[in-house]
């Protein structure tokens, strides 16, 4: 085995692993971002509403 063959083989294995990892985890990331955005919007809207009620 040539040293470069080992590195290239490991790199391809690593790339395959990374792609499988990304494809298996991206729904979780999307859901997390959606929940965070929804929570932020909820916080902003409820904060605005409570501020309006406080003023009134």
Secondary structure, 3 states (H helix, E strand, C coil): CCHHHHHHHHHHHHHHHHHHHHHHHHHHHHHHHHHHHHHHHHHHHHHHHHHHHHHC
